[in-house]
Amino acid sequence: MTENETALPWLVIRQDEGGNRYRVGRYATRAEAERVAERLDTRGNQRLYAVERVSQGAS
């Protein structure tokens, strides 16, 4: 895991109608990531925003 990944372990993931998943951003805290996901979710489009923690073994 790189230094940036250690410092920013929370991801906001967007999933579109076709099931494709995209990383929107990395955040230091879960609360920060959830605020971003909630703000994006209120735009009323057909996408799902989720918050996930990066696992130690992931890159």
C-alpha positions, 0 to 999 in steps of 0.5 A, a space after each residue: 500500500 502506498 503512502 497516499 492509500 494509507 492516508 486516504 483509505 476511504 473510497 467513493 464508488 459510482 455504479 452506473 445502470 450497466 453495473 460498471 463501477 468507477 472510483 470517484 475519489 479517495 478520502 481520509 475519513 468515512 464521514 468525509 466520503 459519506 458526505 461526498 457520496 450523499 451530495 452526489 446522490 442528491 443530483 437525481 441521476 440513475 447512479 448509485 454512490 457507495 463508500 468502501 474502505 480500501 483493504 490492506 492487500 488492495 492496490 
